Amino acid sequence: MILLTSDILIAADHDNNSIKMIEINSFSIIDQLKLDMKPWDVTTVSNDKLAVTQPYRNEIQFVSFTSNRLKRKNTIKVEGECYGIYCYKGQLIVLFKSPVKLQIIDLKGKVLKSVTKNTNREDIFSDPNYVTANSSSIYVSDSGKYAVIQLNWQGEVTGTYSVLGAPTGLAMLADGSFFLSDFQDGICNIQNISSDCTRGEVVLKDLKKPFAICWCETNKTLYISSCALDASAANFVQVYKLP
């Protein structure tokens, strides 16, 4: 999920093969775009364009949004099953589960950097889900490593924050810290983790398998989806006002 404005939320609806535009004040879907395959993640790339990962087609679908309408644009092929995606200053950070890696690519699909191993030639990632970034760091939630992995823009690991559950959704705050959704049997919470990955604090707990998350800095509001099979939890976006 991402916010276009403080009033408009975009959600990648995996099981319904669609991208949905949600008007927050009325809690209504004002537009949706059907895709050929299941989307995983979505990011804003410009003032009028989104990028959506389609892991089962090894491609990124670009979508325009104008006058509250979603429309398909071009696609680019990528080197594997792409999942998490985040755009920072015109560059796409893309996570892959098969083969497992992180790539930084431009908006035409040219690979600028590919990251797989650390300086000891060990695999950095196992089961990466989501990614976010700022000017100094890239953060990857990896449920196979039970951790958030912090890297610099050269692809070097600079920090790790270990969790007990399965880390998934990430959302950056203005102060450089970030929210993380973390779930497993008995552990279903949202943590606020410091930018250097040394400290974490639970801010919401006892949720129903929180997954993708989105943060509105202006309204101090957190939007949370669920991966629960129970339709009473999976068919909603939960909204929390935080102090």
Backbone hydrogen bonds, N-H to C=O, Kabsch-Sander energy under -0.5 kcal/mol:
donor,donor_aa,acceptor,acceptor_aa,energy
2,I,10,I,-2.1
4,L,2,I,-0.5
4,L,8,I,-2.4
5,T,8,I,-1.1
9,L,7,D,-0.5
9,L,22,I,-2.7
10,I,2,I,-3.3
11,A,20,K,-2.4
13,D,11,A,-0.8
13,D,18,S,-2.8
14,H,12,A,-1.1
17,N,14,H,-1.4
18,S,13,D,-1.9
19,I,33,L,-2.1
20,K,11,A,-2.8
21,M,31,D,-3.4
22,I,9,L,-3.4
22,I,20,K,-0.6
23,E,28,S,-3.1
24,I,7,D,-3.2
24,I,22,I,-0.7
27,F,23,E,-1.1
28,S,23,E,-1.6
30,I,21,M,-2.3
30,I,28,S,-0.7
31,D,21,M,-1.3
33,L,19,I,-2.8
34,K,32,Q,-0.5
35,L,17,N,-3.4
40,W,53,T,-2.0
43,T,51,A,-2.0
45,V,49,K,-2.6
46,S,49,K,-1.5
49,K,46,S,-0.6
50,L,63,V,-3.4
51,A,43,T,-2.6
52,V,61,Q,-2.6
53,T,41,D,-2.1
54,Q,59,E,-2.4
57,R,54,Q,-1.9
58,N,54,Q,-0.6
58,N,55,P,-0.6
59,E,54,Q,-1.5
60,I,76,I,-2.6
61,Q,52,V,-2.9
61,Q,59,E,-0.5
62,F,60,I,-0.5
62,F,74,N,-2.7
63,V,50,L,-2.1
64,S,71,K,-3.0
65,F,48,D,-1.8
66,T,69,R,-1.7
69,R,66,T,-1.0
71,K,64,S,-2.0
73,K,62,F,-2.9
76,I,60,I,-2.0
78,V,58,N,-2.5
80,G,78,V,-1.5
81,E,98,S,-2.2
82,C,80,G,-0.9
83,Y,95,L,-3.2
86,Y,93,I,-1.7
88,Y,86,Y,-0.5
88,Y,91,Q,-2.7
91,Q,88,Y,-1.3
92,L,105,I,-3.0
93,I,86,Y,-3.1
93,I,91,Q,-0.5
94,V,92,L,-0.6
94,V,103,Q,-3.1
95,L,84,G,-2.8
96,F,101,K,-2.6
97,K,81,E,-1.8
98,S,81,E,-0.6
98,S,99,P,-0.7
101,K,96,F,-1.5
102,L,115,V,-2.3
103,Q,94,V,-2.6
104,I,113,K,-2.6
105,I,92,L,-2.7
105,I,103,Q,-0.6
106,D,110,K,-2.2
109,G,106,D,-1.8
112,L,104,I,-3.2
112,L,110,K,-0.5
113,K,104,I,-1.7
115,V,102,L,-3.5
118,N,122,E,-2.4
121,R,118,N,-2.0
124,I,116,T,-2.8
125,F,116,T,-0.6
129,N,141,S,-3.3
130,Y,141,S,-0.5
132,T,139,Y,-1.9
134,N,137,S,-2.5
138,I,151,L,-2.8
139,Y,132,T,-3.1
140,V,149,I,-2.3
141,S,130,Y,-2.4
142,D,140,V,-0.5
142,D,147,A,-2.7
143,S,127,D,-1.7
146,Y,142,D,-0.7
147,A,142,D,-1.9
148,V,161,Y,-2.5
149,I,140,V,-2.9
149,I,147,A,-0.5
150,Q,148,V,-0.5
150,Q,159,G,-2.9
151,L,138,I,-2.8
152,N,156,E,-2.2
155,G,152,N,-2.0
158,T,150,Q,-2.8
159,G,150,Q,-1.4
161,Y,148,V,-2.5
162,S,160,T,-0.5
163,V,146,Y,-2.6
166,A,183,F,-1.8
168,T,181,S,-2.8
169,G,211,F,-0.9
171,A,179,F,-1.7
173,L,177,S,-2.8
176,G,173,L,-1.6
178,F,193,I,-2.3
179,F,171,A,-3.0
180,L,191,Q,-2.3
181,S,169,G,-2.2
182,D,189,N,-2.6
183,F,166,A,-1.4
184,Q,187,I,-2.4
187,I,184,Q,-2.6
189,N,182,D,-2.6
190,I,204,L,-2.8
191,Q,180,L,-2.6
192,N,201,E,-3.0
193,I,178,F,-3.2
193,I,191,Q,-0.6
194,S,199,R,-2.7
197,C,194,S,-2.0
201,E,192,N,-1.8
203,V,190,I,-2.9
204,L,190,I,-1.5
207,L,188,C,-2.4
209,K,207,L,-1.1
211,F,225,S,-2.6
214,C,223,Y,-2.1
216,C,221,T,-3.0
217,E,215,W,-0.7
220,K,216,C,-0.9
221,T,216,C,-1.6
222,L,240,Y,-3.1
223,Y,214,C,-3.2
224,I,238,Q,-2.7
225,S,212,A,-2.8
227,C,209,K,-1.9
233,A,230,D,-2.0
234,A,230,D,-2.6
235,N,231,A,-1.6
236,F,233,A,-0.9
238,Q,224,I,-3.1
238,Q,236,F,-0.5
240,Y,222,L,-2.5
242,L,220,K,-2.7
242,L,240,Y,-0.5
